[in-house]
Amino acid sequence: MSTLYLLQPDCLDAAASWISDVRDDDTLFMTEFDRFVAGPDWHIQRVILYLSAMRRFRARLENRLSDSDAEFVYEEIGSNEEAKEAGTSDPSDRLLSRLEASDPPARIATVRPASHEALSRIRNLADDVGAEFELLPDARFLCTLDEFGAWREGRKRLVMEYFYREMRKKTGLMMEPEGPAGGEWNFDDRNRRSVPDDEAVSAPEFGVSPTDEVTTEVLDRVGAWFPSNPGSAERFDWPTGPQQAEKALRSFVGDRLAKFGPYQDALHTASGRLFHSGLATSINLGLLDPLDACSAVEEAWRDGRVPISSAEGFIRQVIGWREFMRGVYWTEGADFMELNALDAGRDLPASFWTAETDMACVRHVVSGLLETGYAHHIQRLMVTGLLAMLHGTRPQTVHDWYMHLYADSAEWVTAPNTIGMSQFADGGVVGTKPYAASGKY
Ligand SMILES: Cc1cc2nc3c(=O)[nH]c(=O)nc-3n(C[C@H](O)[C@H](O)[C@H](O)COP(=O)(O)OP(=O)(O)OC[C@H]3O[C@@H](n4cnc5c(N)ncnc54)[C@H](O)[C@@H]3O)c2cc1C
């Protein structure tokens, strides 16, 4: 029984357990011709990140499969025409046209893709060719959707804090035999400081230089392929492989983690990165294991290198918020994408694309975003998200903007954060109240 593995562009873990099950008569298919990978509307850094990270993954996977006769088909963009075609392509359609020319597989297997729409397209494809459909295990997440479904069953309100406590117990992170380390589950009350004037703030590098060969080649060519995309490629520094991601983790833990906690909610004009980790791209793409990242952070606290509030704060974001948002997205169903509880219908202000505005905080966040493909959580929530909501912007328009301009975007995480947390379009599934505030939130 042959299996066709449809490889997702955002799951680049070449150490995945399922790869050991690939047999000689199986086929693996991966394509850059995917409108969620490339196209004219994406921040150019997100395009570079995806193409580079996917190409480097291909090399690691080929290496892992070197003793296998399985066929690995990888479709690569190589010209301006192909770059245009990629922006309107869907991987399932491309796969279907390939399958029409060959014997259909008995089984189609994939990790869960990034959106409801992509998942239903693959299921339909399997139906169309009469193949069984299977979802593969995915080490990017620590809570299965069955576990999340069981946790949310019968609850009137979904309170992230309670979910987080279960995740602490499940992973054993920052746990002592008698309960949570330090005697409390949450040290957030220590994490709300403004950055004092005499605190040294510089813009950290998230990735590592010098850039590897594959990324350098993509950087050289992408300007011709995608000449009018938003954003600048100049300061590209995202990790595109696991070793770089590991290095980025070490530099975060060594240089910024101690101040991550206290200044987690702060805004500062000297840097859009402040003391944040910049690890979301690496964790979301499967370049960095979330448990490894949290364990390194816990170790730094146990060794006395960082305060408990920093370590607990980071771990809560990763095993709490990240897993919670994913659980909400998948268990709410595809209708979540259409919610509009506040009945908002306007377009975004033009300044969201140009950074041209008299509002200094918006100018700072949007110009930093265009330069780097990044803004930290409070900038996303309390500057652009807040303004978009007060402006009465249609939540789906807001979601599209975050999807296209952030290097770490993927629908399963962008949607619950925008439609839910930021725009309150879900009427209170993700949060208890809208994040509406003045400058002194
Ligand atoms: C409107 C809005 C849109 C967002 N869109 C995205 C998105 O497209 N992709 C994305 O990964 N995150 C998104 N977030 C969540 C969060 O802002 C980012 O994960 C974080 O800013 C990424 O930067 P960092 O890696 O420096 O995170 P840090 O501040 O260093 O936090 C550590 C890690 O915790 C996780 N995390 C923290 N908060 C959240 C959260 N609310 N949801 C999920 N994971 C979280 C991330 O993996 C992050 O890397 C969004 C938040 C808002 C308010």
PDBQT file of the ligand as one rigid body, heavy atoms in Angstrom, charges set to zero:
ROOT
HETATM    1  C1  LIG A 501      -3.024  40.860  16.715  1.00  0.00    +0.000 C 
HETATM    2  C2  LIG A 501      -2.022  39.783  17.004  1.00  0.00    +0.000 A 
HETATM    3  C3  LIG A 501      -1.553  38.981  15.970  1.00  0.00    +0.000 A 
HETATM    4  C4  LIG A 501      -0.644  37.956  16.241  1.00  0.00    +0.000 A 
HETATM    5  N1  LIG A 501      -0.211  37.168  15.204  1.00  0.00    +0.000 NA
HETATM    6  C5  LIG A 501       0.647  36.146  15.456  1.00  0.00    +0.000 A 
HETATM    7  C6  LIG A 501       1.112  35.319  14.395  1.00  0.00    +0.000 A 
HETATM    8  O1  LIG A 501       0.739  35.501  13.236  1.00  0.00    +0.000 OA
HETATM    9  N2  LIG A 501       1.989  34.314  14.687  1.00  0.00    +0.000 N 
HETATM   10  C7  LIG A 501       2.401  34.094  15.968  1.00  0.00    +0.000 A 
HETATM   11  O2  LIG A 501       3.187  33.160  16.192  1.00  0.00    +0.000 OA
HETATM   12  N3  LIG A 501       1.965  34.848  16.987  1.00  0.00    +0.000 NA
HETATM   13  C8  LIG A 501       1.118  35.879  16.770  1.00  0.00    +0.000 A 
HETATM   14  N4  LIG A 501       0.709  36.673  17.809  1.00  0.00    +0.000 N 
HETATM   15  C9  LIG A 501       1.118  36.332  19.180  1.00  0.00    +0.000 C 
HETATM   16  C10 LIG A 501       2.412  37.039  19.648  1.00  0.00    +0.000 C 
HETATM   17  O3  LIG A 501       2.263  38.428  19.501  1.00  0.00    +0.000 OA
HETATM   18  C11 LIG A 501       3.628  36.544  18.875  1.00  0.00    +0.000 C 
HETATM   19  O4  LIG A 501       3.736  35.149  19.018  1.00  0.00    +0.000 OA
HETATM   20  C12 LIG A 501       4.923  37.158  19.400  1.00  0.00    +0.000 C 
HETATM   21  O5  LIG A 501       4.841  38.565  19.389  1.00  0.00    +0.000 OA
HETATM   22  C13 LIG A 501       6.080  36.689  18.532  1.00  0.00    +0.000 C 
HETATM   23  O6  LIG A 501       7.252  37.358  18.884  1.00  0.00    +0.000 OA
HETATM   24  P1  LIG A 501       8.379  36.657  19.755  1.00  0.00    +0.000 P 
HETATM   25  O7  LIG A 501       8.751  35.382  19.131  1.00  0.00    +0.000 OA
HETATM   26  O8  LIG A 501       9.441  37.668  19.990  1.00  0.00    +0.000 OA
HETATM   27  O9  LIG A 501       7.579  36.336  21.076  1.00  0.00    +0.000 OA
HETATM   28  P2  LIG A 501       7.954  36.474  22.622  1.00  0.00    +0.000 P 
HETATM   29  O10 LIG A 501       7.341  37.705  23.155  1.00  0.00    +0.000 OA
HETATM   30  O11 LIG A 501       9.388  36.274  22.829  1.00  0.00    +0.000 OA
HETATM   31  O12 LIG A 501       7.119  35.249  23.246  1.00  0.00    +0.000 OA
HETATM   32  C14 LIG A 501       7.636  33.919  23.257  1.00  0.00    +0.000 C 
HETATM   33  C15 LIG A 501       6.811  32.977  22.420  1.00  0.00    +0.000 C 
HETATM   34  O13 LIG A 501       5.528  32.786  22.989  1.00  0.00    +0.000 OA
HETATM   35  C16 LIG A 501       4.587  32.454  21.967  1.00  0.00    +0.000 C 
HETATM   36  N5  LIG A 501       3.448  33.369  22.087  1.00  0.00    +0.000 N 
HETATM   37  C17 LIG A 501       3.377  34.470  22.852  1.00  0.00    +0.000 A 
HETATM   38  N6  LIG A 501       2.145  35.009  22.803  1.00  0.00    +0.000 NA
HETATM   39  C18 LIG A 501       1.425  34.241  21.973  1.00  0.00    +0.000 A 
HETATM   40  C19 LIG A 501       0.082  34.289  21.520  1.00  0.00    +0.000 A 
HETATM   41  N7  LIG A 501      -0.777  35.240  21.906  1.00  0.00    +0.000 N 
HETATM   42  N8  LIG A 501      -0.311  33.353  20.640  1.00  0.00    +0.000 NA
HETATM   43  C20 LIG A 501       0.524  32.391  20.227  1.00  0.00    +0.000 A 
HETATM   44  N9  LIG A 501       1.801  32.296  20.640  1.00  0.00    +0.000 NA
HETATM   45  C21 LIG A 501       2.246  33.205  21.510  1.00  0.00    +0.000 A 
HETATM   46  C22 LIG A 501       5.310  32.591  20.638  1.00  0.00    +0.000 C 
HETATM   47  O14 LIG A 501       5.678  31.307  20.199  1.00  0.00    +0.000 OA
HETATM   48  C23 LIG A 501       6.535  33.417  20.997  1.00  0.00    +0.000 C 
HETATM   49  O15 LIG A 501       7.631  33.155  20.172  1.00  0.00    +0.000 OA
HETATM   50  C24 LIG A 501      -0.201  37.727  17.566  1.00  0.00    +0.000 A 
HETATM   51  C25 LIG A 501      -0.673  38.544  18.589  1.00  0.00    +0.000 A 
HETATM   52  C26 LIG A 501      -1.566  39.562  18.317  1.00  0.00    +0.000 A 
HETATM   53  C27 LIG A 501      -2.060  40.410  19.439  1.00  0.00    +0.000 C 
ENDROOT
TORSDOF 0
